[in-house]
Amino acid sequence: MKIGIVKPISGGIINATASIALVQRALICATLSDSMTFIRCNERPDEITATINSLKSQGAKIRYDGNGYQIDPIKLPESGQGFATDDSTHGYTGQNKRGEYCLPGRVAYQTISGLFFTLPLQSGASKIVVKGKVEYKPYIDMTLDTLEQFGIKVEQELRNDGGMVYKITGGQVFKTPGTIEVDGDWTNSAFWLCAAAISGEGIICSNINRYSRQCDKDVVNILERFGAATAYRGDSVAVRRTRLRSIRIDAAETPDIVPALAAVASVTEGKTVIYNAERVGLYENGMLKKISSVLTALGADVVMNKDGLDIQGKLKLQGGTVSSFDDPRIVMMTAIASGVCEDIVAINDANAVSKVYPDFIEDFRKLGGVMQRV
């Protein structure tokens, strides 16, 4: 699907979508729990559907009623050896056995999370030793928080080298909390907040938890450093544009919002440097190259290097037709960048946004924008 952005967003109030990462974690725990769980979630993005399909293949019964997901757990043998996590469930591929696991701090957080889901089911105790600084630790903490909701306990100890030791007692039981409310998604919301920082009359994102474990909540602090006006009120956060200045952004813990931040950087005064983004290119299928290619096509001054992006800001971008590279973040980045483009912006394969945000186009319209098929 190719869409043309006839009019960019002007501003308004938008409800945050449910956090995909938290819904996925809750789905896995609910599948392993002692009885039925209901997860409130009004969205059905492709990434959640992939997780559900994987869990269904192992015997879980999951139904969506428009308000959320009802999960009837699978029946595991007493040894707990019948469950295997995989990439679609953001976990370690395989059926894990009790014991000690030694991992480097740079290991993918999915590997550690996968162990957390399965090791408590084993008959004996286990230990995960992570040597060196733990990268993406907020994602690991999100897993631990969800496990705690289901009664699973994991002891944590900080190592002298910045690593962690996780001690897991065997023979634990996942106990359903009944109904679960998950935090709003900071990653999706970041794109609206970044849009507000560069164009329009300001945006308020509601149903968002400023104290969430999600590392992408740092978008508010980063926008403040850019010079944007930000304010929290209850479960809402507001952003409006002011005069923006260039900054340096360490992207090591917030790779998913690099596209949104790059769009902001493209129209700030001076050169913004985004660094420590090497893993973004490695794990996001060449995300740095996609960002550079699309923003350059729109008229931005972007230089890509191994570690990140150097972006020289301009007053305005030009516009034009770009590819989404079948990547939802690129669709959203392009859409918000349209607010600072002089000409119409068109996006090929814009339907890729359904992977993480099926209602993105509808919400774009709620904020005053106009999109149409071309």
C-alpha positions as a printed NumPy array, in Angstrom:
array([[  0.   ,   0.   ,   0.   ],
       [  1.329,   3.411,  -1.019],
       [  0.041,   6.411,   0.889],
       [  0.48 ,  10.115,   0.345],
       [  0.522,  12.544,   3.248],
       [ -1.538,  15.466,   2.02 ],
       [ -1.572,  17.239,   5.374],
       [  0.664,  16.597,   8.395],
       [ -0.703,  16.372,  11.914],
       [ -1.606,  19.579,  13.718],
       [ -1.895,  18.357,  17.305],
       [ -4.302,  17.092,  19.919],
       [ -4.692,  14.253,  22.417],
       [ -3.944,  10.615,  21.671],
       [ -4.167,   7.493,  23.84 ],
       [ -1.03 ,   5.378,  24.03 ],
       [ -1.317,   1.865,  22.68 ],
       [ -0.638,  -1.018,  25.063],
       [  3.035,  -1.9  ,  25.409],
       [  3.78 ,  -4.717,  22.971],
       [  6.772,  -5.887,  25.021],
       [  4.715,  -6.118,  28.209],
       [  1.785,  -7.858,  26.509],
       [  4.154, -10.448,  25.04 ],
       [  5.697, -11.157,  28.434],
       [  2.285, -11.403,  30.075],
       [  1.085, -13.791,  27.366],
       [  3.986, -16.165,  28.007],
       [  3.492, -16.102,  31.779],
       [ -0.26 , -16.598,  31.382],
       [  0.365, -19.607,  29.165],
       [  2.408, -21.171,  31.968],
       [  0.1  , -20.168,  34.83 ],
       [ -2.25 , -22.202,  36.982],
       [ -5.522, -20.872,  35.529],
       [ -7.113, -18.396,  33.113],
       [ -5.684, -14.877,  32.69 ],
       [ -7.179, -11.837,  30.962],
       [ -4.849,  -9.173,  29.507],
       [ -6.479,  -5.84 ,  28.672],
       [ -5.324,  -4.675,  25.242],
       [ -7.362,  -3.023,  22.481],
       [ -4.794,  -3.605,  19.745],
       [ -3.771,  -6.604,  17.657],
       [ -0.362,  -5.769,  16.121],
       [  1.381,  -8.422,  14.073],
       [  4.163,  -8.823,  16.647],
       [  1.654,  -9.863,  19.31 ],
       [ -0.126, -12.15 ,  16.839],
       [  3.182, -13.924,  16.136],
       [  3.675, -14.538,  19.859],
       [  0.118, -15.846,  20.211],
       [  0.518, -18.228,  17.272],
       [  3.683, -19.652,  18.803],
       [  1.972, -20.185,  22.162],
       [ -1.083, -21.741,  20.523],
       [  1.18 , -24.233,  18.759],
       [  2.183, -25.493,  22.202],
       [ -1.371, -25.94 ,  23.395],
       [ -2.425, -22.59 ,  24.802],
       [ -5.966, -21.405,  24.096],
       [ -6.004, -17.666,  23.47 ],
       [ -9.071, -15.653,  22.477],
       [ -9.461, -11.961,  21.672],
       [-12.786, -10.26 ,  22.451],
       [-12.088,  -6.67 ,  21.379],
       [-11.04 ,  -5.579,  24.865],
       [ -8.173,  -7.961,  25.414],
       [ -6.845, -11.502,  25.416],
       [ -8.149, -14.434,  27.45 ],
       [ -5.527, -17.133,  27.951],
       [ -6.167, -20.686,  29.098],
       [ -2.775, -22.153,  30.091],
       [ -1.109, -25.224,  28.708],
       [ -0.72 , -28.419,  30.726],
       [  2.909, -29.07 ,  31.572],
       [  4.364, -32.262,  33.039],
       [  5.721, -31.92 ,  36.571],
       [  9.258, -31.593,  35.23 ],
       [  8.247, -28.534,  33.228],
       [ 10.134, -29.872,  30.218],
       [  7.322, -29.434,  27.72 ],
       [  7.649, -25.728,  26.983],
       [ 10.055, -24.099,  24.536],
       [ 10.417, -20.396,  23.841],
       [ 11.572, -19.078,  20.481],
       [ 12.146, -15.834,  18.579],
       [  8.415, -15.101,  18.236],
       [  8.046, -15.247,  22.023],
       [ 11.17 , -13.125,  22.569],
       [ 12.979, -15.969,  24.233],
       [ 15.797, -18.43 ,  24.154],
       [ 15.267, -21.129,  21.556],
       [ 15.034, -24.508,  23.195],
       [ 13.817, -26.35 ,  26.267],
       [ 16.078, -25.262,  29.089],
       [ 17.453, -27.52 ,  31.835],
       [ 18.345, -26.496,  35.374],
       [ 21.933, -25.54 ,  36.045],
       [ 24.306, -22.601,  35.781],
       [ 24.386, -20.42 ,  32.674],
       [ 27.338, -18.053,  32.103],
       [ 26.631, -15.355,  29.538],
       [ 28.404, -12.17 ,  28.384],
       [ 26.732,  -8.834,  29.101],
       [ 26.314,  -8.181,  25.388],
       [ 24.123, -11.243,  24.876],
       [ 20.661, -10.504,  23.49 ],
       [ 18.211,  -9.773,  26.298],
       [ 15.786, -12.273,  24.708],
       [ 18.15 , -15.079,  25.688],
       [ 18.102, -14.134,  29.355],
       [ 14.342, -13.554,  29.336],
       [ 13.776, -16.967,  27.781],
       [ 15.712, -18.597,  30.602],
       [ 13.64 , -16.71 ,  33.163],
       [ 10.431, -18.156,  31.753],
       [ 11.531, -21.791,  31.823],
       [ 14.056, -22.279,  34.646],
       [ 11.555, -21.687,  37.498],
       [  9.642, -24.732,  36.195],
       [ 12.578, -27.11 ,  36.644],
       [ 12.909, -29.423,  39.644],
       [ 16.098, -27.821,  40.972],
       [ 17.709, -24.417,  41.402],
       [ 19.479, -22.549,  38.607],
       [ 21.777, -19.585,  38.273],
       [ 22.378, -17.134,  35.407],
       [ 25.719, -15.327,  35.593],
       [ 25.961, -12.329,  33.265],
       [ 29.543, -11.1  ,  33.01 ],
       [ 30.224,  -7.463,  32.216],
       [ 27.751,  -4.607,  31.813],
       [ 24.283,  -5.94 ,  31.049],
       [ 23.035,  -4.35 ,  27.849],
       [ 19.302,  -3.684,  27.445],
       [ 18.863,  -4.248,  31.175],
       [ 15.5  ,  -2.393,  31.239],
       [ 14.065,  -5.087,  28.95 ],
       [ 15.283,  -7.754,  31.369],
       [ 13.763,  -5.837,  34.278],
       [ 10.439,  -5.737,  32.424],
       [ 10.536,  -9.54 ,  32.262],
       [ 11.308,  -9.784,  35.967],
       [  8.432,  -7.421,  36.818],
       [  5.998,  -9.523,  34.818],
       [  7.262, -12.728,  36.429],
       [  6.686, -11.164,  39.842],
       [  3.065, -10.453,  38.869],
       [  2.7  , -14.204,  38.386],
       [  4.38 , -15.093,  41.679],
       [  7.785, -16.074,  40.271],
       [ 10.779, -14.975,  42.345],
       [ 14.281, -14.318,  41.038],
       [ 17.101, -13.154,  43.333],
       [ 19.481, -10.559,  41.907],
       [ 23.065,  -9.7  ,  42.812],
       [ 25.265,  -7.049,  41.233],
       [ 28.742,  -8.212,  40.177],
       [ 31.876,  -6.078,  40.591],
       [ 32.297,  -5.934,  36.803],
       [ 28.843,  -4.416,  36.326],
       [ 27.277,  -7.747,  35.497],
       [ 24.48 ,  -9.547,  37.315],
       [ 23.819, -12.867,  38.993],
       [ 20.25 , -14.165,  38.873],
       [ 19.336, -17.021,  41.237],
       [ 16.21 , -18.986,  40.408],
       [ 14.599, -21.523,  42.711],
       [ 13.161, -24.563,  40.937],
       [  9.69 , -25.978,  41.365],
       [  7.948, -22.6  ,  41.277],
       [  4.365, -22.174,  40.083],
       [  3.089, -19.402,  37.825],
       [ -0.008, -18.067,  39.645],
       [ -2.34 , -15.924,  37.564],
       [ -3.177, -12.445,  38.907],
       [ -6.503, -12.734,  37.062],
       [ -6.752,  -9.548,  35.002],
       [ -3.681,  -7.615,  33.891],
       [ -3.43 ,  -3.957,  32.886],
       [ -0.23 ,  -3.19 ,  30.994],
       [  1.467,   0.186,  30.636],
       [  1.091,   2.252,  27.497],
       [  3.746,   1.745,  24.825],
       [  6.508,   4.335,  25.112],
       [  8.056,   3.326,  21.785],
       [  4.957,   4.064,  19.721],
       [  4.203,   7.178,  21.786],
       [  7.724,   8.492,  21.188],
       [  6.911,   9.087,  17.532],
       [  3.953,  11.346,  18.41 ],
       [  6.014,  13.212,  20.991],
       [  8.827,  13.745,  18.51 ],
       [  6.3  ,  14.946,  15.933],
       [  5.047,  17.509,  18.451],
       [  8.599,  18.734,  19.032],
       [  9.104,  19.733,  15.394],
       [  5.682,  20.76 ,  14.048],
       [  2.068,  21.45 ,  14.904],
       [  0.461,  22.852,  18.014],
       [  1.519,  20.22 ,  20.53 ],
       [  0.445,  16.687,  21.399],
       [ -0.671,  15.078,  24.644],
       [ -0.158,  11.33 ,  25.002],
       [ -2.395,   9.815,  27.685],
       [ -2.427,   6.385,  29.355],
       [  1.329,   6.541,  29.737],
       [  3.348,   5.685,  32.857],
       [  6.311,   7.953,  33.49 ],
       [  7.684,   5.382,  35.983],
       [  7.471,   2.45 ,  33.564],
       [ 10.444,   0.121,  33.167],
       [ 10.374,   0.801,  29.423],
       [ 13.65 ,   2.479,  28.502],
       [ 12.031,   4.425,  25.64 ],
       [ 10.381,   6.703,  28.212],
       [ 13.748,   8.514,  28.029],
       [ 12.398,  10.189,  24.89 ],
       [ 10.97 ,  12.942,  27.118],
       [ 14.371,  13.712,  28.643],
       [ 16.   ,  13.673,  25.22 ],
       [ 13.386,  16.065,  23.788],
       [ 13.973,  18.391,  26.756],
       [ 17.672,  18.386,  25.904],
       [ 16.764,  19.276,  22.323],
       [ 14.901,  22.26 ,  23.78 ],
       [ 11.289,  21.106,  23.36 ],
       [  8.719,  22.046,  26.001],
       [  7.533,  18.978,  27.947],
       [  5.194,  18.456,  30.901],
       [  3.722,  15.515,  32.818],
       [  0.24 ,  15.564,  34.292],
       [ -1.032,  12.381,  35.896],
       [ -0.911,   9.588,  33.309],
       [ -0.288,  12.013,  30.428],
       [  2.718,  13.745,  28.92 ],
       [  2.606,  16.82 ,  26.669],
       [  5.201,  18.095,  24.193],
       [  5.198,  21.231,  22.046],
       [  7.783,  22.713,  19.77 ],
       [ 10.159,  25.534,  20.599],
       [ 13.549,  26.497,  19.235],
       [ 15.578,  23.283,  19.003],
       [ 19.318,  22.859,  19.403],
       [ 21.603,  19.992,  18.453],
       [ 22.715,  17.465,  21.07 ],
       [ 24.564,  14.178,  21.455],
       [ 22.401,  11.068,  21.936],
       [ 23.621,   7.785,  23.375],
       [ 21.345,   5.255,  21.65 ],
       [ 22.672,   2.106,  23.324],
       [ 19.573,   1.567,  25.487],
       [ 16.931,   3.143,  23.215],
       [ 17.456,   1.748,  19.7  ],
       [ 13.763,   1.604,  18.786],
       [ 13.296,   5.378,  19.012],
       [ 16.398,   6.304,  17.006],
       [ 14.249,   6.852,  13.853],
       [ 11.983,   9.307,  15.699],
       [ 14.94 ,  11.143,  17.232],
       [ 16.677,  11.305,  13.858],
       [ 13.615,  13.051,  12.404],
       [ 13.867,  15.668,  15.164],
       [ 17.605,  16.084,  14.622],
       [ 17.059,  16.741,  10.917],
       [ 15.502,  20.152,  11.696],
       [ 17.492,  21.35 ,  14.725],
       [ 20.175,  24.028,  14.813],
       [ 23.619,  22.511,  14.406],
       [ 24.833,  18.914,  14.138],
       [ 23.289,  16.178,  16.26 ],
       [ 25.386,  13.071,  16.862],
       [ 23.673,   9.755,  17.574],
       [ 26.242,   7.265,  18.858],
       [ 26.459,   3.793,  20.414],
       [ 23.934,   2.707,  17.819],
       [ 26.027,  -0.076,  16.326],
       [ 23.684,  -2.729,  17.729],
       [ 20.73 ,  -1.003,  16.072],
       [ 22.187,  -1.819,  12.686],
       [ 22.964,  -5.354,  13.783],
       [ 19.603,  -6.249,  15.276],
       [ 17.197,  -4.073,  13.336],
       [ 18.095,  -5.285,   9.863],
       [ 20.22 ,  -2.296,   8.907],
       [ 18.1  ,   0.343,  10.656],
       [ 20.813,   3.02 ,  10.453],
       [ 20.999,   2.603,   6.692],
       [ 17.214,   2.796,   6.372],
       [ 17.041,   5.982,   8.433],
       [ 19.859,   7.592,   6.492],
       [ 18.403,   6.622,   3.115],
       [ 14.875,   7.86 ,   3.835],
       [ 15.784,  11.121,   5.557],
       [ 18.324,  11.908,   2.826],
       [ 15.628,  11.294,   0.193],
       [ 13.419,  13.79 ,   2.054],
       [ 16.203,  16.374,   1.902],
       [ 17.961,  15.908,   5.252],
       [ 21.736,  16.087,   5.721],
       [ 22.629,  12.688,   7.223],
       [ 25.976,  10.905,   7.406],
       [ 25.964,   7.292,   8.559],
       [ 28.952,   5.714,  10.282],
       [ 29.583,   2.425,  12.048],
       [ 28.59 ,   3.789,  15.429],
       [ 25.597,   5.923,  14.49 ],
       [ 24.471,   9.021,  12.597],
       [ 25.686,  12.601,  12.222],
       [ 22.756,  14.836,  11.299],
       [ 23.168,  18.479,  10.309],
       [ 19.886,  20.23 ,  10.955],
       [ 17.998,  22.332,   8.409],
       [ 15.072,  24.728,   8.653],
       [ 12.905,  22.551,   6.394],
       [ 13.042,  19.298,   4.485],
       [ 11.991,  18.897,   0.888],
       [  9.669,  15.873,   0.795],
       [  9.159,  13.238,  -1.88 ],
       [  8.496,   9.514,  -2.224],
       [ 10.354,   7.   ,  -0.064],
       [ 10.37 ,   3.273,   0.696],
       [  9.332,   1.9  ,   4.068],
       [ 11.776,  -0.988,   3.682],
       [  8.879,  -2.998,   5.152],
       [  9.76 ,  -1.481,   8.519],
       [  7.068,   0.043,  10.77 ],
       [  9.469,   2.47 ,  12.454],
       [ 10.432,   3.901,   9.072],
       [  6.764,   4.439,   8.181],
       [  6.195,   6.332,  11.434],
       [  9.427,   8.317,  11.096],
       [  8.483,   9.428,   7.591],
       [  4.973,  10.353,   8.677],
       [  6.167,  12.63 ,  11.462],
       [  8.895,  14.132,   9.255],
       [  6.173,  15.187,   6.799],
       [  5.354,  17.996,   9.234],
       [  8.583,  19.762,   8.285],
       [  8.519,  18.985,   4.549],
       [  7.647,  21.607,   1.944],
       [  6.222,  19.115,  -0.577],
       [  3.901,  16.122,  -0.283],
       [  5.424,  12.973,   1.199],
       [  4.532,   9.487,  -0.077],
       [  5.463,   6.136,   1.467],
       [  5.626,   2.834,  -0.394],
       [  4.542,  -0.299,   1.512],
       [  3.133,   1.805,   4.344],
       [  1.074,  -1.166,   5.561],
       [  4.269,  -2.373,   7.309],
       [  3.193,  -0.187,  10.231],
       [  0.607,  -2.843,  11.211],
       [  3.445,  -4.931,  12.67 ],
       [  3.544,  -2.697,  15.74 ],
       [  0.76 ,  -0.105,  15.374],
       [ -2.27 ,  -1.172,  13.283],
       [ -4.19 ,   2.033,  14.1  ],
       [ -1.335,   4.411,  13.28 ],
       [ -2.942,   5.868,  10.177],
       [ -6.272,   6.321,  11.971],
       [ -4.533,   8.045,  14.893],
       [ -2.597,  10.232,  12.443],
       [ -5.959,  11.452,  11.186],
       [ -7.253,  12.008,  14.733],
       [ -4.369,  14.438,  15.206],
       [ -5.439,  16.455,  12.176],
       [ -3.361,  14.801,   9.459],
       [ -4.631,  13.653,   6.079],
       [ -3.393,  10.49 ,   4.371],
       [ -4.714,   8.896,   1.209],
       [ -3.88 ,   5.999,  -1.042],
       [ -1.945,   6.974,  -4.157]])
